Amino acid sequence: MKFQTPLIHGHLIKRYKRFLADVRLPDGRDVTAHCANPGSMMGLNDEGIKVWLEPNDDPKKKLKFGWRFVEFDDGTWVGIDTSLTNKIVAEALSENKIPELAGYDTIKPEVKYGENSRIDFLLTGGGPDCYVEVKNVTLKGKGSCAEFPDSVTARGTKHLNELSNMVGHGHRAVMLYVVQRTDCDRFAINGKIDPTYAAAFATARAVGVEVLVYDCSIDAQDVRLRNALVVT
């Protein structure tokens, strides 16, 4: 997924009220950027960290910058914008870059299902209907292991339960974790942060919900789904 507007870098002053971040640009200006991430962003909020912003001139938007990435000194990139995740997956699905989800005739985003829920993608025509839920992963645990979640997520637990119900109705259900980090090669659920989510995850897998994990290639011009990772 290529950015239409060139990104600009700066250094984080602070993140606050969850969805706001003050950033100092190279020319000395301090700007406020929208932070599209409801999680804790553990390890990604440190003052002075290098960040990448996408400018916009949309008169309907109050904030003229969106925070997209963190870049660490060792060359690691982390995508913090959860609104990009479904766009990354939509592009990969359309290009058949996810072998496990290839072969369907129709890809429908944001379809209502379950109890007042919306599935990120419904794949039809090519076998049983396939319900695909997508989550963005930014937390790094021990070594090179990506982990989810980074905060308690009742909404995430609900999604796992909904997927389990779809399997019970004879459909295919897939939990797809997108690791927007370039320094991880495996994935695990962080049960210490949210034991309820971990229990729902175990139940979902036991009843037949499929789990897929992919990392991304990331730079200031482009972010794309890349390699499948092992679930530990």
PyMOL commands that set and color helices and strands:
alter all, ss='L'
color gray80, all
select helices_A, chain A and resi 82-94+99-101+154-168+195-207
alter helices_A, ss='H'
color red, helices_A
select strands_A, chain A and resi 8-16+20-24+30-34+50-55+65-71+77-79+106-113+117-124+130-137+139-140+145-148+172-179+186-189+210-218+223-228+230-231
alter strands_A, ss='S'
color yellow, strands_A
deselect
rebuild
show_as cartoon
